Amino acid sequence: MQNDTYRRHVILSGCSGGGKSTLLAELERRGFETVPEPGRRIVAEEQQAEGRALPWVNLEAFARRAIDMSFRDRERLNSSEGWVFFDRGLIDAAVALEFATGVAVSDTLGKTNRFHFQVFLTPPWPEIYAIDADRQHGLDEAIGEYQRLLDAYGQLGYEKIILPKTDVGKRADFILDCLSRHQETQH
């Protein structure tokens, strides 16, 4: 049975380099619980330990670690009462695993509790896209991933909301307004 708490878990997904981490920091600054992207945490750990579970070295190992980490993140926050914002997470990791191995997203997720029905996606934004130590793929690869995410979220029945290309404060306001309007219709 779906735990109602999980419905307050909100995913920020979308194109790599589209401003998700900056947006997550803004939501945290406003007092919301946030969960940083598993991928960046894994990359930091793997680089420090000279590991091989890096997306540009072994995407399957990377995706499996991200799935495990995402399950633990959700379990740790299953009693949170307010909105919890996830920078990527479980579904994005399942999409990466499907891309690397062909294992269907639905098989990876199984009977996992669903997230909030609205998922907020950052569109490709070439003007701010940058390669760094944790993001070593180009914009074309990021756009390919974005398309896979759009398809997967749609197939899973989530309402996909594309975030406007605007400053971080307005993006945060946009998300909170969408969530507030949904809450009002539920009462």
N, C-alpha and C positions, 0 to 999 in steps of 0.2 A: 504494500500500500504506500502511496505517495505521502511522505512526511511534508506537512505544510511549510515547515521551516525552509526546506530546499527551494520552495517557490520564491523565496526572498534572495536566492543566489542569482545574481545577474552577471551575464557574460559580456565582456568587452572583447570583441574579436575583430577580424578584418585584415587588411593589408599590412604586412610587415613595414615598419617605418612610417605608419600613418598617424602616430601620436597617441597610441594606447597607454604607454607607460606614463607619459606626461599627464594624461587625463586621469589615470588611476591616482597619481600623486595629488591632483587637485581634489578628487573625491575624498581621499584620506585627509587632506587638509581641512575639509569641511566636516570631518568627524565620522565618516563612514568607515566600516571595516573593509579592508581591501586585501587581495591576495596577489602578490606579484607573479609575473609570468613564470611558469615552471621552466620553460626553455632557457631563459636567461640564468636562472639559478643553476640549472644543470651544466650549462656551458661554463660558468664560473668554476664549479666544482671539478669538472673534467679538465679544464685547462690548468687548474692548480695541481691536480694529481697526474697530469699528462695522460689522461684517459682517452678512450676512443669513442665514447658515446656522444659524439658531436654530430650535428645534423649534416655537416659537409664531409664527415668521415664515415659514419655508420648511422644512417637515418633510422633504421629499424631499432637499434639499441637505444638511440636517443628518444624515439617515440614511446617505447616501452617504459623507459624511466619517467618520462613526462606523464604517462598514464598513471603509474604507481604514485607519483608525487601528487597528482591531481586528486586521486581518490583519498589520499591522506589529508589533503587540504580541506576537502569537503567534509570529511568525517570530523575533523578538528573544529569546524565551524557549524556543525549541525544544530547547535542549540542557540545560535545567534538570533536575536529578536528583530534587528533592523535589516536594512538592505546590506548585502555583502557583494562587493564587486570583484570579479575575477578577471585578471588580465590573461586572456586566453584560457587555457586549462584543459579539462577532460575531453571535450568534444574536438577541440583543435588537435589534441594529441592523437585521438582516434582517427581523425582525417589524415594526419601525417603517417600513421601506421598503415592505413589502407593504401596510401600512395606508395609506400615503401614495399609492402608485402602482398597487397591484394586482400588482406583480412578486412571484411566489411565493417564499417563503422557500427552498424547495428549489432554485430557479433561482439565487438569490443565493449559496447555499452551495456549489453544484456538488459537486465531489468533495473538498471541504475535509476535512481530518482532523477526526475527531470529538473532542469533549471527553470527560472522565471521564463514565461513564454515569449518574452521579447528579448531578442539578442541585438546588441548595438555593435555595428560594424564600421570601422574606419575604412574609407575608400582609398584606392591608390592616390597618393599625393606626391607626385614627382618633385615638387618644389621643396619639400622637407625631407625627402628620402635620403638616407646616408648609410653607407657601409661602415661598420665599425668592428671591433674585436669580437663581438657577440653575433653580429649579423654580417656574414660574409657572402651572401648571395645578392645578385643584382636585382634591379627593379622588375625585369621581365619574369624572373622566377617568383618574385613576391606577388606579381599579378596573377600568375598561374595558381599559386597557393590560394589567393583571394577567391578566385573562381571556384576552386574545389570547396572552400568553406561556404560560399554562398549556396552552392548546390547541396551540400550536406545539411546545412541548417534548414533549408527548404524541405528536403526529403524527410527530415526528422520532425517537421511540423512547427518549427519555431517561426515567430513573426520577425522578419529581418528588417531592422531599422538602420538605414545608412546615415551616419553622422555627417553633419555639414562640415565643410572645410572652413573653419573659423577659429577664433582664439579659444584657448582651453576653458576659460570661464563660461563662455557661451555654450560650448559643447557640454560641460557639466550641467548647466542650467537646462539644456535641451533634454538630456537624459532624465533628470529629476522631474521635469515637467511631464514627460511621457509616463513615468512611473506613477506620478501623482494622479494624472488623469485616469490611469487604470484603476488605482485604489478607489477613486471617487465612484467609479461605475460599479465597484464591487460592494458598496455599502448601501 
